Structure formats: C-alpha cells, structure tokens
Amino acid sequence: MTTEALHPEELLDREALGLLSAQEAQSLAEHVRSCSACRMQRALRQSEALPESVADTKLLDAAAEAALARLRT
C-alpha cells in the first residue's frame, strides 16, 4: 500500500484550496475520522494561508481555474 493510499496528501492540499468535489470531501472526511495523523495535517493546512506542498504548480493552476470559473458564474 502506498503512502498516498494511507494518507491522502493531495486531497488535504486541495481541501485547503477549496478544490474538492463533494465525493472527494466525503472520502476525506471519512478518512480523517479514523486517522489522527491526517487530522493533524488538516488542522495545520487550515491554519496556513497556503500549504507548503502547494509549490506544485498544478495545484496553483487548478486553484486559479476554479476561482475564475466562480467569477464567471
């Protein structure tokens, strides 16, 4: 089993940016209920303006696209 399967880092990052689908949010919520490590990571991400791992330009691009899509509607 991969670390990503054990701890969904990408979902935690995307949640901090407001980019989760309803299904992803539900999946993450279920995981966090039983994983103290991810509860801690979630709290840290929510307390920061941007998580450290958001240096990934794909996440930044997705955040920009989502913001623009919200402005267009």
N, CA, C and O of each residue as an XYZ file, in Angstrom:
292
protein
N       0.845     -1.179      0.000
C       0.000      0.000      0.000
C       0.891      1.243      0.000
O       1.875      1.300      0.738
N       0.560      2.211     -0.802
C       1.374      3.423     -0.909
C       1.072      4.392      0.225
O       0.034      4.291      0.879
N       1.978      5.323      0.452
C       1.754      6.373      1.443
C       0.533      7.197      1.058
O      -0.250      7.592      1.922
N       0.370      7.458     -0.242
C      -0.770      8.240     -0.720
C      -2.085      7.554     -0.362
O      -3.060      8.220     -0.013
N      -2.114      6.221     -0.448
C      -3.324      5.483     -0.092
C      -3.578      5.566      1.413
O      -4.727      5.605      1.852
N      -2.508      5.593      2.193
C      -2.650      5.687      3.646
C      -3.007      7.096      4.094
O      -3.836      7.278      4.986
N      -2.386      8.083      3.480
C      -2.575      9.487      3.860
C      -2.767     10.320      2.592
O      -1.800     10.576      1.875
N      -3.975     10.736      2.313
C      -4.279     11.442      1.057
C      -3.810     12.898      1.059
O      -4.615     13.822      1.171
N      -2.502     13.084      0.935
C      -1.901     14.425      0.967
C      -2.516     15.361     -0.082
O      -2.804     16.522      0.209
N      -2.713     14.853     -1.290
C      -3.252     15.704     -2.354
C      -4.658     16.192     -2.002
O      -4.994     17.349     -2.254
N      -5.470     15.322     -1.426
C      -6.819     15.742     -1.035
C      -6.768     16.783      0.072
O      -7.564     17.722      0.083
N      -5.841     16.619      0.996
C      -5.695     17.618      2.063
C      -5.289     18.972      1.481
O      -5.810     20.010      1.889
N      -4.356     18.956      0.527
C      -3.936     20.205     -0.131
C      -5.094     20.838     -0.893
O      -5.339     22.040     -0.786
N      -5.796     20.026     -1.656
C      -6.910     20.538     -2.459
C      -8.049     21.055     -1.576
O      -8.726     22.019     -1.934
N      -8.259     20.416     -0.429
C      -9.276     20.900      0.505
C      -8.913     22.298      1.005
O      -9.774     23.173      1.092
N      -7.644     22.503      1.329
C      -7.187     23.809      1.817
C      -7.426     24.908      0.785
O      -7.613     26.072      1.137
N      -7.417     24.530     -0.486
C      -7.641     25.486     -1.568
C      -9.108     25.566     -1.997
O      -9.456     26.362     -2.869
N      -9.952     24.758     -1.396
C     -11.369     24.758     -1.747
C     -11.661     24.090     -3.073
O     -12.597     24.487     -3.767
N     -10.883     23.085     -3.443
C     -10.999     22.464     -4.764
C     -11.565     21.045     -4.750
O     -11.532     20.370     -5.779
N     -12.078     20.578     -3.628
C     -12.582     19.206     -3.567
C     -13.990     19.092     -4.138
O     -14.827     19.976     -3.953
N     -14.229     18.001     -4.825
C     -15.596     17.673     -5.236
C     -16.331     17.162     -3.995
O     -15.704     16.888     -2.971
N     -17.644     17.037     -4.083
C     -18.428     16.531     -2.955
C     -17.988     15.119     -2.591
O     -17.899     14.781     -1.411
N     -17.714     14.295     -3.591
C     -17.295     12.915     -3.346
C     -15.922     12.880     -2.671
O     -15.703     12.102     -1.743
N     -15.007     13.720     -3.137
C     -13.674     13.770     -2.526
C     -13.762     14.259     -1.085
O     -13.073     13.741     -0.206
N     -14.612     15.258     -0.843
C     -14.777     15.794      0.509
C     -15.315     14.718      1.451
O     -14.863     14.605      2.591
N     -16.267     13.938      0.980
C     -16.824     12.860      1.788
C     -15.771     11.796      2.076
O     -15.654     11.319      3.205
N     -15.012     11.428      1.060
C     -13.959     10.429      1.223
C     -12.909     10.902      2.225
O     -12.472     10.136      3.085
N     -12.510     12.163      2.109
C     -11.518     12.713      3.027
C     -12.074     12.766      4.443
O     -11.373     12.420      5.394
N     -13.320     13.193      4.597
C     -13.929     13.274      5.927
C     -13.960     11.902      6.596
O     -13.674     11.781      7.788
N     -14.303     10.878      5.834
C     -14.320      9.518      6.371
C     -12.924      9.090      6.811
O     -12.760      8.492      7.875
N     -11.927      9.395      5.998
C     -10.553      9.027      6.327
C     -10.080      9.756      7.585
O      -9.491      9.147      8.479
N     -10.338     11.043      7.646
C      -9.849     11.865      8.757
C     -10.473     11.446     10.093
O      -9.846     11.590     11.143
N     -11.696     10.933     10.053
C     -12.332     10.466     11.298
C     -11.516      9.366     11.974
O     -11.521      9.253     13.199
N     -10.821      8.563     11.184
C     -10.083      7.437     11.762
C      -8.563      7.601     11.711
O      -7.837      6.679     12.082
N      -8.074      8.747     11.262
C      -6.624      8.929     11.113
C      -6.160     10.197     11.834
O      -6.364     11.310     11.351
N      -5.541     10.010     12.981
C      -5.094     11.168     13.762
C      -3.995     11.959     13.049
O      -3.919     13.179     13.196
N      -3.145     11.276     12.280
C      -2.081     11.981     11.550
C      -2.685     12.943     10.530
O      -2.224     14.076     10.395
N      -3.705     12.497      9.819
C      -4.333     13.364      8.818
C      -5.175     14.459      9.470
O      -5.309     15.550      8.914
N      -5.745     14.176     10.648
C      -6.463     15.243     11.369
C      -5.493     16.365     11.718
O      -5.827     17.544     11.600
N      -4.284     15.989     12.151
C      -3.270     16.992     12.471
C      -2.849     17.753     11.214
O      -2.766     18.981     11.232
N      -2.584     17.032     10.128
C      -2.190     17.686      8.875
C      -3.289     18.619      8.377
O      -3.005     19.714      7.891
N      -4.539     18.189      8.498
C      -5.672     19.019      8.075
C      -5.701     20.314      8.878
O      -5.875     21.396      8.316
N      -5.532     20.202     10.187
C      -5.542     21.391     11.044
C      -4.396     22.329     10.685
O      -4.577     23.546     10.657
N      -3.223     21.774     10.410
C      -2.083     22.608     10.021
C      -2.349     23.336      8.706
O      -2.061     24.527      8.583
N      -2.898     22.624      7.728
C      -3.181     23.239      6.431
C      -4.236     24.330      6.560
O      -4.150     25.364      5.898
N      -5.222     24.101      7.406
C      -6.281     25.086      7.572
C      -5.786     26.325      8.301
O      -6.378     27.396      8.168
N      -4.710     26.197      9.071
C      -4.182     27.341      9.804
C      -3.173     28.154      8.991
O      -2.784     29.248      9.401
N      -2.751     27.627      7.846
C      -1.786     28.317      6.985
C      -2.500     28.953      5.804
O      -3.561     28.484      5.392
N      -1.936     30.002      5.265
C      -2.511     30.626      4.071
C      -2.462     29.658      2.901
O      -3.459     29.479      2.202
N      -1.312     29.031      2.681
C      -1.136     28.008      1.649
C      -0.245     26.921      2.214
O       0.777     27.220      2.831
N      -0.609     25.673      2.018
C       0.260     24.600      2.498
C       1.590     24.586      1.758
O       1.665     25.000      0.601
N       2.634     24.114      2.419
C       3.967     24.075      1.807
C       3.979     23.288      0.504
O       4.662     23.683     -0.441
N       3.258     22.210      0.431
C       3.306     21.375     -0.763
C       2.564     21.988     -1.945
O       2.545     21.405     -3.029
N       1.953     23.156     -1.751
C       1.253     23.812     -2.843
C       2.234     24.460     -3.815
O       1.820     25.123     -4.766
N       3.518     24.271     -3.584
C       4.502     24.741     -4.547
C       4.290     24.043     -5.889
O       4.776     24.506     -6.920
N       3.578     22.953     -5.869
C       3.244     22.231     -7.093
C       2.380     23.133     -7.973
O       1.276     23.508     -7.579
N       2.864     23.474     -9.135
C       2.153     24.413    -10.000
C       0.820     23.887    -10.494
O      -0.068     24.677    -10.817
N       0.655     22.575    -10.562
C      -0.629     22.026    -10.975
C      -1.731     22.414     -9.999
O      -2.844     22.736    -10.413
N      -1.430     22.386     -8.723
C      -2.422     22.792     -7.728
C      -2.729     24.278     -7.830
O      -3.884     24.690     -7.717
N      -1.696     25.080     -8.043
C      -1.912     26.514     -8.181
C      -2.734     26.826     -9.427
O      -3.611     27.689     -9.393
N      -2.455     26.129    -10.523
C      -3.229     26.309    -11.750
C      -4.682     25.913    -11.532
O      -5.590     26.607    -11.990
N      -4.906     24.816    -10.844
C      -6.270     24.361    -10.571
C      -7.007     25.369     -9.703
O      -8.193     25.622     -9.918
N      -6.321     25.943     -8.730
C      -6.938     26.948     -7.866
C      -7.317     28.197     -8.663
O      -8.390     28.767     -8.469
N      -6.436     28.607     -9.549
C      -6.722     29.777    -10.377
C      -7.910     29.517    -11.305
O      -8.781     30.373    -11.458
N      -7.943     28.348    -11.915
C      -9.066     27.992    -12.792
C     -10.383     27.952    -12.035
O     -11.403     28.437    -12.525
N     -10.359     27.373    -10.840
C     -11.581     27.302    -10.034
C     -12.061     28.702     -9.642
O     -13.259     28.983     -9.661
N     -11.126     29.566     -9.291
C     -11.502     30.937     -8.916
C     -12.099     31.678    -10.107
O     -13.098     32.384     -9.971
N     -11.478     31.511    -11.279
C     -12.006     32.161    -12.472
C     -13.386     31.627    -12.848
O     -14.257     32.385    -13.275
N     -13.576     30.336    -12.690
C     -14.869     29.733    -13.004
C     -15.945     30.294    -12.073
O     -17.068     30.543    -12.511
N     -15.619     30.492    -10.808
C     -16.580     31.070     -9.867
C     -16.915     32.506    -10.229
O     -18.058     32.934    -10.070
N     -15.941     33.250    -10.710
C     -16.176     34.642    -11.096
C     -17.053     34.739    -12.340
O     -17.826     35.685    -12.489
N     -16.930     33.759    -13.229
C     -17.701     33.783    -14.469
C     -19.174     33.458    -14.261
O     -20.001     33.799    -15.107
N     -19.519     32.810    -13.160
C     -20.914     32.439    -12.940
C     -21.662     33.440    -12.117
O     -22.850     33.257    -11.852
